[in-house]
Amino acid sequence: MTQVERVLDYLQAGKKLTCLNAFNELGITQVAARIYELKEAGHNVLSRRIKVTNRYNERCSVSEYYMERSDVR
């Protein structure tokens, strides 16, 4: 299974994906590149910026990727 397939399966399961859980759960370090590939292939992957706290207890924002319920299996 390719990284793109893993990301697509994850999103189609109704889960939300960030760079951190992409690494921890899927072993993918360049999730934005995989999202780009999915979009280029015609998948309706959406994103929004969310606030998180980093390991230094600082607030920062990251992209969270998801698919609408009508887009998922």
C-alpha positions in Angstrom: 0.0 0.0 0.0 1.4 3.4 -0.9 1.4 6.5 1.4 -1.3 8.1 -0.7 -3.5 5.0 -0.3 -2.9 5.0 3.4 -3.9 8.7 3.7 -7.0 8.2 1.5 -8.1 5.2 3.6 -7.6 7.2 6.8 -9.6 10.2 5.6 -12.3 8.1 4.1 -12.7 6.4 7.5 -13.9 9.8 8.7 -10.7 10.6 10.6 -8.9 14.0 10.6 -5.2 14.2 9.8 -2.4 16.5 10.9 1.3 16.3 10.3 1.7 14.8 13.8 -0.8 12.0 13.6 0.3 11.4 10.0 3.7 10.6 11.3 2.6 8.8 14.5 -0.2 6.7 12.9 0.8 6.3 9.3 4.6 6.8 9.3 4.3 9.7 6.8 6.4 12.8 7.2 5.3 14.9 4.2 1.6 14.7 4.6 1.0 18.0 2.6 2.6 16.4 -0.4 0.4 13.3 -0.2 -2.7 15.6 0.2 -1.6 17.5 -2.9 -1.4 14.2 -4.8 -4.9 13.2 -3.7 -6.3 16.6 -4.8 -4.6 16.3 -8.1 -6.2 12.9 -8.5 -9.6 14.5 -8.0 -10.3 13.7 -4.3 -12.1 16.4 -2.4 -9.8 16.8 0.6 -10.5 19.8 2.7 -8.3 21.6 5.3 -8.5 24.1 8.1 -6.0 25.7 10.4 -6.3 24.6 14.0 -4.5 25.8 17.1 -2.3 23.3 19.0 0.2 23.4 21.8 3.7 22.3 20.8 6.3 20.4 23.0 7.5 23.8 24.4 4.0 24.7 25.6 3.7 27.3 22.8 0.5 27.8 20.9 0.9 27.4 17.1 -1.4 26.5 14.2 -1.2 23.5 11.9 -3.3 22.2 9.0 -5.9 19.6 9.7 -7.1 17.6 6.7 -10.5 15.9 6.4 -13.1 14.8 4.0 -16.8 15.7 4.1 -19.1 12.8 5.1 -20.5 12.6 1.6 -16.9 12.0 0.3 -16.2 9.1 2.6 -17.1 5.4 2.2 
